[in-house]
């Protein structure tokens, strides 16, 4: 639940602010941070108090200079969920000077989404100028008529019907990737020829990326793939700067004035991303292909949508959703590696399934689908405005083993009961556009990985009681190494 506002320093606070400014000018950085944090804690809650139904102020972690809890909610959501739950089932956090409410229980989730069609997305997710440069006008952050208008031009490649029509193709792509590009990321230095050592994020992240790119641009040649990958790496660096926060990245005037590295990267990315999409459109016109980019970009020339809306929406589907899909896919593989019995049960089901591979991947009554749900439960994608760790793990609905990875739990749960206890791809009309494709893409690759390999953790992959993660990425991707061994059914416990 988002509440955003602009704080105004009224006259009682002016002397306090003046004193704080003088202290900051005369002190070291550590003292400045403490003083400015103290001023924010004194001013912001009183400038715009948020109260519960009894008139009492809603509590939360104290504001910290310069971003409040904005960085933590992206980069440390799991740890912060545990730390902040002491403030109660509804608490307040800060995104810079913008107040946000966090909900944690199924009842509040149900009430909040009961009128979800009327909710407005916060501008640029309250993340500031640099975020706005790459995603500020994407379809996922637009509201009302603008959202419906832009969505109507880009949704057709991701519809359920379109996804089902290419399901066999999705399976073939997954199989071919594991037989080809995937092996390039494996460390083959081990003396055991049957063993591959891989970091799942490094080895798997480009599979969903190029799959999604092909849906919109059609087949890409080697040079186009290399160019798109290079732009993707630039965009990744830029988005890390956006999520890391800071006054300069939040306010464009400061960033432009100081000509920061992030400002220069932003200009370069916008220029190169625009050029790539124009080149793909021209290729479509030249080759008379049926790639969706033809219809999508033509809409900008007819002034039905702006080029910025399309570029930001394409960014959302390729670059932002690359992190999301990679997060779910790689955590599923890591959790299966951590739980050999669940992995063996899944492999046994895969190899004994009587129907076609497409029917199996499409089914929602299999252990494969339950593995996807269990991964989304334990390692949810998202920040803590709806505290998914509280909802998915500490929620009494899951019983006493809520922290355990156990896909079989879903065999005894009616899918209707999951509605407000498990958030996968969102609720209502604002659900993720790519949910149908993402679900089948992830399950297809897990299908072939588990069918062909026994996967285990390599050595000590833990840090502070949890798996090592890439703490610079906004969705906390795993940073572990796995061992993959091919062998007979007997070798793999089938």
DRENSETI-663356 format. One record per residue (C-alpha): residue number from 0; residue in three letters; chain; x, y, z. Coordinates in nm, 3 decimals, decimal comma. Last residue first. Layout:
N
   pos   code   unit         X         Y         Z
   NUM    Ala      A         X         Y         Z
...
# end
This chain:
494
   pos   code   unit         X         Y         Z
   493    Unk      A     1,543    -4,315    -0,994
   492    Unk      A     1,828    -4,245    -0,752
   491    Unk      A     2,053    -4,056    -0,989
   490    Unk      A     2,310    -4,334    -1,030
   489    Unk      A     2,031    -4,588    -1,080
   488    Unk      A     1,878    -4,378    -1,356
   487    Unk      A     2,216    -4,368    -1,525
   486    Unk      A     2,447    -4,069    -1,519
   485    Unk      A     2,492    -3,698    -1,566
   484    Unk      A     2,639    -3,495    -1,285
   483    Unk      A     2,580    -3,128    -1,214
   482    Unk      A     2,774    -2,961    -0,933
   481    Unk      A     2,649    -2,623    -0,814
   480    Unk      A     2,818    -2,293    -0,730
   479    Unk      A     2,641    -2,019    -0,535
   478    Unk      A     2,561    -1,652    -0,585
   477    Unk      A     2,181    -1,647    -0,565
   476    Unk      A     1,999    -1,346    -0,706
   475    Unk      A     1,881    -1,091    -0,451
   474    Unk      A     1,608    -0,918    -0,657
   473    Unk      A     1,761    -0,566    -0,668
   472    Unk      A     2,109    -0,691    -0,754
   471    Unk      A     2,412    -0,556    -0,572
   470    Unk      A     2,388    -0,806    -0,285
   469    Unk      A     2,452    -1,100    -0,517
   468    Unk      A     2,352    -1,376    -0,278
   467    Unk      A     2,526    -1,634    -0,059
   466    Unk      A     2,281    -1,885     0,079
   465    Unk      A     2,161    -1,836     0,435
   464    Unk      A     2,291    -1,882     0,789
   463    Unk      A     2,527    -1,584     0,787
   462    Unk      A     2,682    -1,695     0,457
   461    Unk      A     2,627    -2,035     0,298
   460    Unk      A     2,774    -2,194    -0,014
   459    Unk      A     3,020    -2,425     0,158
   458    Unk      A     3,116    -2,700    -0,085
   457    Unk      A     2,940    -2,744    -0,418
   456    Unk      A     2,565    -2,786    -0,382
   455    Unk      A     2,414    -3,079    -0,570
   454    Unk      A     2,239    -3,146    -0,900
   453    Unk      A     2,177    -3,487    -1,060
   452    Unk      A     2,140    -3,418    -1,429
   451    Unk      A     1,934    -3,519    -1,735
   450    Unk      A     1,571    -3,512    -1,622
   449    Unk      A     1,635    -3,249    -1,356
   448    Unk      A     1,784    -3,006    -1,606
   447    Unk      A     1,532    -3,090    -1,879
   446    Unk      A     1,224    -3,020    -1,667
   445    Unk      A     1,384    -2,722    -1,491
   444    Unk      A     1,426    -2,560    -1,833
   443    Unk      A     1,067    -2,625    -1,935
   442    Unk      A     0,929    -2,515    -1,597
   441    Unk      A     1,095    -2,174    -1,622
   440    Unk      A     0,976    -2,111    -1,978
   439    Unk      A     0,627    -2,238    -1,897
   438    Unk      A     0,576    -2,003    -1,603
   437    Unk      A     0,744    -1,709    -1,777
   436    Unk      A     0,526    -1,741    -2,089
   435    Unk      A     0,198    -1,740    -1,899
   434    Unk      A     0,311    -1,472    -1,651
   433    Unk      A     0,441    -1,225    -1,910
   432    Unk      A     0,185    -0,950    -1,856
   431    Unk      A     0,226    -0,965    -1,477
   430    Unk      A    -0,110    -0,918    -1,306
   429    Unk      A    -0,256    -0,568    -1,307
   428    Unk      A    -0,609    -0,682    -1,403
   427    Unk      A    -0,654    -0,879    -1,082
   426    Unk      A    -0,375    -0,993    -0,853
   425    Unk      A     0,001    -1,043    -0,880
   424    Unk      A     0,222    -1,300    -1,054
   423    Unk      A     0,293    -1,530    -0,761
   422    Unk      A     0,139    -1,400    -0,440
   421    Unk      A     0,062    -1,683    -0,199
   420    Unk      A    -0,168    -1,651     0,103
   419    Unk      A    -0,443    -1,437    -0,049
   418    Unk      A    -0,543    -1,671    -0,331
   417    Unk      A    -0,381    -1,989    -0,202
   416    Unk      A    -0,702    -2,128    -0,053
   415    Unk      A    -0,857    -2,145    -0,400
   414    Unk      A    -0,580    -2,383    -0,509
   413    Unk      A    -0,702    -2,637    -0,249
   412    Unk      A    -0,400    -2,747    -0,051
   411    Unk      A    -0,312    -3,116     0,002
   410    Unk      A    -0,089    -3,159    -0,303
   409    Unk      A     0,062    -2,816    -0,236
   408    Unk      A     0,268    -2,943     0,057
   407    Unk      A     0,456    -3,177    -0,181
   406    Unk      A     0,681    -2,887    -0,280
   405    Unk      A     0,858    -2,899     0,059
   404    Unk      A     1,130    -2,636     0,109
   403    Unk      A     1,114    -2,559     0,480
   402    Unk      A     1,055    -2,216     0,637
   401    Unk      A     0,680    -2,268     0,670
   400    Unk      A     0,729    -2,597     0,854
   399    Unk      A     0,500    -2,524     1,149
   398    Unk      A     0,192    -2,453     0,943
   397    Unk      A     0,173    -2,270     0,611
   396    Unk      A    -0,147    -2,080     0,696
   395    Unk      A     0,024    -1,950     1,011
   394    Unk      A     0,196    -1,683     0,789
   393    Unk      A     0,566    -1,670     0,879
   392    Unk      A     0,681    -1,794     0,537
   391    Unk      A     0,470    -1,668     0,246
   390    Unk      A     0,290    -1,367     0,397
   389    Unk      A     0,576    -1,251     0,619
   388    Unk      A     0,830    -1,305     0,341
   387    Unk      A     0,594    -1,141     0,092
   386    Unk      A     0,581    -0,815     0,286
   385    Unk      A     0,350    -0,617     0,057
   384    Unk      A     0,548    -0,295     0,054
   383    Unk      A     0,841    -0,534     0,118
   382    Unk      A     1,013    -0,551    -0,219
   381    Unk      A     0,958    -0,809    -0,485
   380    Unk      A     1,030    -1,160    -0,602
   379    Unk      A     0,949    -1,432    -0,354
   378    Unk      A     1,210    -1,685    -0,242
   377    Unk      A     1,022    -1,922    -0,010
   376    Unk      A     0,678    -1,898    -0,169
   375    Unk      A     0,792    -1,846    -0,528
   374    Unk      A     1,016    -2,152    -0,491
   373    Unk      A     0,729    -2,353    -0,344
   372    Unk      A     0,505    -2,251    -0,633
   371    Unk      A     0,765    -2,357    -0,893
   370    Unk      A     0,819    -2,687    -0,713
   369    Unk      A     0,441    -2,736    -0,709
   368    Unk      A     0,441    -2,698    -1,088
   367    Unk      A     0,710    -2,965    -1,120
   366    Unk      A     0,530    -3,186    -0,866
   365    Unk      A     0,239    -3,192    -1,108
   364    Unk      A    -0,118    -3,063    -1,089
   363    Unk      A    -0,069    -2,738    -1,281
   362    Unk      A    -0,005    -2,905    -1,615
   361    Unk      A     0,159    -2,711    -1,900
   360    Unk      A     0,502    -2,867    -1,851
   359    Unk      A     0,351    -3,217    -1,846
   358    Unk      A     0,126    -3,163    -2,147
   357    Unk      A     0,421    -3,028    -2,346
   356    Unk      A     0,641    -3,323    -2,250
   355    Unk      A     0,373    -3,561    -2,373
   354    Unk      A     0,175    -3,794    -2,149
   353    Unk      A     0,269    -4,099    -1,940
   352    Unk      A     0,488    -3,921    -1,681
   351    Unk      A     0,743    -4,175    -1,555
   350    Unk      A     1,061    -3,982    -1,627
   349    Unk      A     0,934    -3,650    -1,496
   348    Unk      A     0,774    -3,804    -1,185
   347    Unk      A     1,094    -3,986    -1,089
   346    Unk      A     1,299    -3,672    -1,150
   345    Unk      A     1,066    -3,475    -0,922
   344    Unk      A     1,087    -3,733    -0,645
   343    Unk      A     1,466    -3,743    -0,679
   342    Unk      A     1,491    -3,363    -0,653
   341    Unk      A     1,264    -3,356    -0,350
   340    Unk      A     1,489    -3,616    -0,184
   339    Unk      A     1,805    -3,427    -0,283
   338    Unk      A     1,700    -3,103    -0,107
   337    Unk      A     1,980    -2,845    -0,140
   336    Unk      A     2,014    -2,907    -0,514
   335    Unk      A     1,637    -2,866    -0,548
   334    Unk      A     1,664    -2,536    -0,363
   333    Unk      A     1,944    -2,418    -0,595
   332    Unk      A     1,751    -2,513    -0,910
   331    Unk      A     1,434    -2,337    -0,793
   330    Unk      A     1,644    -2,037    -0,687
   329    Unk      A     1,788    -2,021    -1,039
   328    Unk      A     1,453    -2,014    -1,217
   327    Unk      A     1,279    -1,773    -0,981
   326    Unk      A     1,558    -1,514    -0,977
   325    Unk      A     1,634    -1,551    -1,349
   324    Unk      A     1,270    -1,476    -1,425
   323    Unk      A     1,276    -1,162    -1,208
   322    Unk      A     1,618    -1,040    -1,325
   321    Unk      A     1,523    -1,087    -1,690
   320    Unk      A     1,191    -0,921    -1,609
   319    Unk      A     1,367    -0,590    -1,556
   318    Unk      A     1,578    -0,624    -1,874
   317    Unk      A     1,344    -0,773    -2,132
   316    Unk      A     0,984    -0,700    -2,033
   315    Unk      A     1,050    -0,376    -1,843
   314    Unk      A     1,291    -0,249    -2,107
   313    Unk      A     1,028    -0,316    -2,373
   312    Unk      A     0,785    -0,112    -2,161
   311    Unk      A     1,037     0,171    -2,120
   310    Unk      A     1,111     0,178    -2,494
   309    Unk      A     0,740     0,163    -2,580
   308    Unk      A     0,639     0,442    -2,343
   307    Unk      A     0,940     0,650    -2,451
   306    Unk      A     0,850     0,605    -2,820
   305    Unk      A     0,509     0,751    -2,746
   304    Unk      A     0,187     0,562    -2,807
   303    Unk      A    -0,093     0,610    -3,058
   302    Unk      A     0,110     0,877    -3,237
   301    Unk      A     0,091     0,692    -3,572
   300    Unk      A     0,470     0,666    -3,581
   299    Unk      A     0,465     0,527    -3,226
   298    Unk      A     0,209     0,262    -3,328
   297    Unk      A     0,445     0,150    -3,606
   296    Unk      A     0,688     0,054    -3,330
   295    Unk      A     0,450    -0,207    -3,189
   294    Unk      A     0,324    -0,344    -3,520
   293    Unk      A     0,674    -0,406    -3,654
   292    Unk      A     0,818    -0,504    -3,317
   291    Unk      A     0,572    -0,795    -3,323
   290    Unk      A     0,796    -0,990    -3,567
   289    Unk      A     0,596    -1,106    -3,873
   288    Unk      A     0,886    -1,045    -4,109
   287    Unk      A     0,869    -0,826    -4,420
   286    Unk      A     1,249    -0,846    -4,452
   285    Unk      A     1,312    -0,474    -4,501
   284    Unk      A     1,023    -0,353    -4,286
   283    Unk      A     1,117    -0,590    -4,003
   282    Unk      A     1,482    -0,488    -4,032
   281    Unk      A     1,374    -0,126    -4,005
   280    Unk      A     1,186    -0,207    -3,685
   279    Unk      A     1,488    -0,390    -3,542
   278    Unk      A     1,707    -0,090    -3,627
   277    Unk      A     1,462     0,145    -3,454
   276    Unk      A     1,469    -0,080    -3,147
   275    Unk      A     1,849    -0,084    -3,136
   274    Unk      A     1,875     0,294    -3,185
   273    Unk      A     1,638     0,367    -2,896
   272    Unk      A     1,834     0,139    -2,664
   271    Unk      A     2,160     0,301    -2,774
   270    Unk      A     2,047     0,658    -2,702
   269    Unk      A     1,870     0,579    -2,375
   268    Unk      A     2,170     0,374    -2,259
   267    Unk      A     2,422     0,645    -2,340
   266    Unk      A     2,224     0,918    -2,168
   265    Unk      A     2,177     0,702    -1,859
   264    Unk      A     2,542     0,604    -1,851
   263    Unk      A     2,638     0,973    -1,853
   262    Unk      A     2,396     1,050    -1,570
   261    Unk      A     2,520     0,750    -1,371
   260    Unk      A     2,881     0,865    -1,408
   259    Unk      A     2,782     1,205    -1,274
   258    Unk      A     2,763     1,520    -1,480
   257    Unk      A     2,745     1,732    -1,161
   256    Unk      A     2,464     1,951    -1,294
   255    Unk      A     2,290     1,660    -1,464
   254    Unk      A     2,296     1,448    -1,148
   253    Unk      A     2,184     1,738    -0,931
   252    Unk      A     1,895     1,831    -1,163
   251    Unk      A     1,799     1,465    -1,197
   250    Unk      A     1,728     1,415    -0,828
   249    Unk      A     1,728     1,059    -0,698
   248    Unk      A     2,067     0,956    -0,836
   247    Unk      A     2,239     1,257    -0,679
   246    Unk      A     2,062     1,219    -0,345
   245    Unk      A     2,159     0,855    -0,302
   244    Unk      A     1,989     0,537    -0,419
   243    Unk      A     2,159     0,199    -0,465
   242    Unk      A     1,856     0,097    -0,673
   241    Unk      A     1,929     0,355    -0,942
   240    Unk      A     2,302     0,276    -0,953
   239    Unk      A     2,221    -0,094    -0,990
   238    Unk      A     1,984     0,004    -1,269
   237    Unk      A     2,265     0,171    -1,463
   236    Unk      A     2,501    -0,124    -1,433
   235    Unk      A     2,226    -0,360    -1,551
   234    Unk      A     2,144    -0,125    -1,840
   233    Unk      A     2,502    -0,138    -1,958
   232    Unk      A     2,496    -0,519    -1,937
   231    Unk      A     2,171    -0,530    -2,133
   230    Unk      A     2,313    -0,298    -2,400
   229    Unk      A     2,604    -0,542    -2,444
   228    Unk      A     2,365    -0,838    -2,461
   227    Unk      A     2,154    -0,661    -2,723
   226    Unk      A     2,462    -0,587    -2,933
   225    Unk      A     2,590    -0,945    -2,905
   224    Unk      A     2,251    -1,086    -3,000
   223    Unk      A     2,228    -0,849    -3,296
   222    Unk      A     2,576    -0,948    -3,414
   221    Unk      A     2,498    -1,321    -3,386
   220    Unk      A     2,170    -1,298    -3,577
   219    Unk      A     1,838    -1,242    -3,401
   218    Unk      A     1,520    -1,435    -3,485
   217    Unk      A     1,202    -1,233    -3,420
   216    Unk      A     1,212    -0,898    -3,245
   215    Unk      A     0,928    -0,931    -2,994
   214    Unk      A     0,919    -1,301    -2,906
   213    Unk      A     1,289    -1,338    -2,990
   212    Unk      A     1,381    -1,093    -2,715
   211    Unk      A     1,187    -1,297    -2,459
   210    Unk      A     1,383    -1,612    -2,545
   209    Unk      A     1,704    -1,413    -2,555
   208    Unk      A     1,655    -1,302    -2,195
   207    Unk      A     1,504    -1,626    -2,065
   206    Unk      A     1,821    -1,816    -2,172
   205    Unk      A     2,066    -1,539    -2,088
   204    Unk      A     2,026    -1,585    -1,712
   203    Unk      A     2,100    -1,959    -1,705
   202    Unk      A     2,476    -2,011    -1,676
   201    Unk      A     2,574    -1,697    -1,485
   200    Unk      A     2,280    -1,731    -1,247
   199    Unk      A     2,329    -2,106    -1,204
   198    Unk      A     2,699    -2,080    -1,113
   197    Unk      A     2,819    -2,398    -1,271
   196    Unk      A     3,049    -2,694    -1,208
   195    Unk      A     2,994    -2,983    -1,451
   194    Unk      A     3,071    -3,342    -1,356
   193    Unk      A     3,078    -3,647    -1,588
   192    Unk      A     3,438    -3,581    -1,695
   191    Unk      A     3,560    -3,597    -1,334
   190    Unk      A     3,902    -3,431    -1,338
   189    Unk      A     3,741    -3,096    -1,266
   188    Unk      A     3,847    -2,810    -1,493
   187    Unk      A     3,518    -2,822    -1,684
   186    Unk      A     3,381    -2,501    -1,534
   185    Unk      A     3,044    -2,459    -1,703
   184    Unk      A     2,938    -2,135    -1,871
   183    Unk      A     2,990    -2,264    -2,226
   182    Unk      A     2,778    -2,570    -2,140
   181    Unk      A     2,465    -2,355    -2,112
   180    Unk      A     2,508    -2,221    -2,467
   179    Unk      A     2,468    -2,564    -2,627
   178    Unk      A     2,289    -2,873    -2,493
   177    Unk      A     2,115    -2,682    -2,216
   176    Unk      A     2,009    -2,413    -2,463
   175    Unk      A     1,882    -2,669    -2,714
   174    Unk      A     1,656    -2,834    -2,455
   173    Unk      A     1,514    -2,501    -2,337
   172    Unk      A     1,456    -2,381    -2,694
   171    Unk      A     1,285    -2,709    -2,786
   170    Unk      A     1,051    -2,680    -2,488
   169    Unk      A     0,960    -2,321    -2,575
   168    Unk      A     0,896    -2,426    -2,937
   167    Unk      A     0,658    -2,698    -2,820
   166    Unk      A     0,474    -2,434    -2,616
   165    Unk      A     0,446    -2,192    -2,911
   164    Unk      A     0,068    -2,194    -2,959
   163    Unk      A     0,017    -2,214    -2,582
   162    Unk      A     0,203    -1,885    -2,533
   161    Unk      A     0,007    -1,707    -2,808
   160    Unk      A    -0,325    -1,817    -2,657
   159    Unk      A    -0,222    -1,721    -2,303
   158    Unk      A    -0,119    -1,375    -2,421
   157    Unk      A     0,246    -1,268    -2,422
   156    Unk      A     0,289    -1,182    -2,793
   155    Unk      A    -0,044    -0,988    -2,780
   154    Unk      A     0,035    -0,761    -2,485
   153    Unk      A     0,229    -0,480    -2,653
   152    Unk      A    -0,017    -0,244    -2,823
   151    Unk      A    -0,318    -0,291    -2,593
   150    Unk      A    -0,092    -0,245    -2,289
   149    Unk      A    -0,006     0,109    -2,396
   148    Unk      A    -0,370     0,223    -2,415
   147    Unk      A    -0,490     0,033    -2,108
   146    Unk      A    -0,210     0,177    -1,891
   145    Unk      A    -0,263     0,529    -2,027
   144    Unk      A    -0,636     0,500    -1,966
   143    Unk      A    -0,593     0,424    -1,598
   142    Unk      A    -0,238     0,414    -1,463
   141    Unk      A     0,115     0,355    -1,589
   140    Unk      A     0,380     0,179    -1,381
   139    Unk      A     0,367    -0,169    -1,538
   138    Unk      A     0,327    -0,021    -1,886
   137    Unk      A     0,667     0,147    -1,864
   136    Unk      A     0,673     0,527    -1,834
   135    Unk      A     0,926     0,566    -1,551
   134    Unk      A     1,129     0,259    -1,646
   133    Unk      A     1,470     0,373    -1,774
   132    Unk      A     1,496     0,744    -1,693
   131    Unk      A     1,245     0,716    -1,407
   130    Unk      A     1,484     0,493    -1,214
   129    Unk      A     1,749     0,764    -1,242
   128    Unk      A     1,504     1,031    -1,128
   127    Unk      A     1,364     0,878    -0,810
   126    Unk      A     1,269     0,540    -0,665
   125    Unk      A     0,911     0,613    -0,554
   124    Unk      A     0,802     0,323    -0,778
   123    Unk      A     0,860     0,559    -1,074
   122    Unk      A     0,539     0,741    -0,982
   121    Unk      A     0,339     0,524    -0,745
   120    Unk      A     0,092     0,293    -0,919
   119    Unk      A    -0,270     0,391    -0,878
   118    Unk      A    -0,526     0,165    -0,717
   117    Unk      A    -0,883     0,157    -0,847
   116    Unk      A    -0,861    -0,189    -1,005
   115    Unk      A    -0,728    -0,317    -0,673
   114    Unk      A    -1,061    -0,262    -0,499
   113    Unk      A    -1,065    -0,593    -0,311
   112    Unk      A    -0,685    -0,593    -0,342
   111    Unk      A    -0,626    -0,413    -0,012
   110    Unk      A    -0,891    -0,609     0,177
   109    Unk      A    -0,753    -0,944     0,064
   108    Unk      A    -0,394    -0,841     0,137
   107    Unk      A    -0,500    -0,713     0,480
   106    Unk      A    -0,664    -1,045     0,562
   105    Unk      A    -0,373    -1,247     0,422
   104    Unk      A    -0,131    -1,065     0,657
   103    Unk      A     0,185    -0,856     0,601
   102    Unk      A     0,101    -0,503     0,486
   101    Unk      A     0,367    -0,232     0,450
   100    Unk      A     0,275     0,135     0,434
    99    Unk      A     0,490     0,378     0,236
    98    Unk      A     0,590     0,736     0,324
    97    Unk      A     0,785     0,940     0,071
    96    Unk      A     1,077     1,148     0,198
    95    Unk      A     1,339     0,905     0,057
    94    Unk      A     1,136     0,585     0,026
    93    Unk      A     1,029     0,554     0,390
    92    Unk      A     0,877     0,268     0,588
    91    Unk      A     0,552     0,237     0,782
    90    Unk      A     0,402    -0,066     0,955
    89    Unk      A     0,102    -0,296     0,933
    88    Unk      A     0,117    -0,642     1,096
    87    Unk      A     0,325    -0,504     1,385
    86    Unk      A     0,644    -0,305     1,436
    85    Unk      A     0,828    -0,622     1,540
    84    Unk      A     0,796    -0,740     1,179
    83    Unk      A     1,078    -0,502     1,088
    82    Unk      A     1,377    -0,724     1,155
    81    Unk      A     1,252    -1,042     0,991
    80    Unk      A     1,121    -0,854     0,687
    79    Unk      A     1,445    -0,656     0,678
    78    Unk      A     1,651    -0,971     0,630
    77    Unk      A     1,440    -1,092     0,337
    76    Unk      A     1,402    -0,748     0,179
    75    Unk      A     1,775    -0,671     0,180
    74    Unk      A     1,847    -0,519    -0,162
    73    Unk      A     1,510    -0,374    -0,261
    72    Unk      A     1,352    -0,280     0,074
    71    Unk      A     1,697    -0,191     0,208
    70    Unk      A     1,766     0,068    -0,063
    69    Unk      A     1,436     0,249    -0,010
    68    Unk      A     1,448     0,237     0,372
    67    Unk      A     1,501     0,611     0,428
    66    Unk      A     1,693     0,731     0,124
    65    Unk      A     1,938     0,997     0,248
    64    Unk      A     1,966     0,973     0,544
    63    Unk      A     1,782     0,723     0,760
    62    Unk      A     1,416     0,732     0,866
    61    Unk      A     1,332     0,527     1,174
    60    Unk      A     1,186     0,177     1,129
    59    Unk      A     0,807     0,167     1,161
    58    Unk      A     0,516     0,285     1,370
    57    Unk      A     0,163     0,378     1,268
    56    Unk      A     0,058     0,681     1,472
    55    Unk      A    -0,250     0,619     1,692
    54    Unk      A    -0,592     0,746     1,584
    53    Unk      A    -0,777     0,427     1,666
    52    Unk      A    -0,822     0,335     1,298
    51    Unk      A    -0,446     0,369     1,243
    50    Unk      A    -0,258     0,692     1,192
    49    Unk      A    -0,022     0,829     0,928
    48    Unk      A     0,145     1,157     1,022
    47    Unk      A     0,245     1,404     0,746
    46    Unk      A     0,482     1,673     0,867
    45    Unk      A     0,509     1,512     1,209
    44    Unk      A     0,653     1,183     1,082
    43    Unk      A     0,894     1,374     0,852
    42    Unk      A     1,043     1,631     1,089
    41    Unk      A     1,204     1,457     1,386
    40    Unk      A     1,321     1,143     1,205
    39    Unk      A     1,446     1,358     0,918
    38    Unk      A     1,641     1,580     1,155
    37    Unk      A     1,796     1,277     1,325
    36    Unk      A     1,895     1,127     0,990
    35    Unk      A     2,054     1,458     0,891
    34    Unk      A     2,252     1,466     1,215
    33    Unk      A     2,364     1,105     1,193
    32    Unk      A     2,465     1,133     0,828
    31    Unk      A     2,652     1,458     0,892
    30    Unk      A     2,838     1,303     1,186
    29    Unk      A     2,959     1,017     0,968
    28    Unk      A     3,053     1,259     0,689
    27    Unk      A     3,263     1,490     0,903
    26    Unk      A     3,137     1,817     1,050
    25    Unk      A     3,124     2,191     0,982
    24    Unk      A     2,877     2,207     0,695
    23    Unk      A     2,662     1,940     0,858
    22    Unk      A     2,641     2,129     1,187
    21    Unk      A     2,537     2,447     1,005
    20    Unk      A     2,266     2,261     0,814
    19    Unk      A     2,135     2,098     1,132
    18    Unk      A     2,107     2,436     1,301
    17    Unk      A     1,911     2,574     1,006
    16    Unk      A     1,683     2,269     0,993
    15    Unk      A     1,600     2,302     1,362
    14    Unk      A     1,536     2,675     1,325
    13    Unk      A     1,306     2,606     1,026
    12    Unk      A     1,104     2,332     1,197
    11    Unk      A     0,851     2,552     1,371
    10    Unk      A     0,804     2,748     1,044
     9    Unk      A     0,672     2,466     0,828
     8    Unk      A     0,911     2,241     0,640
     7    Unk      A     0,698     2,079     0,371
     6    Unk      A     0,703     1,704     0,304
     5    Unk      A     0,587     1,593    -0,038
     4    Unk      A     0,347     1,299    -0,043
     3    Unk      A     0,325     0,934    -0,127
     2    Unk      A     0,112     0,668     0,039
     1    Unk      A     0,162     0,324    -0,111
     0    Unk      A     0,000     0,000     0,000
# end
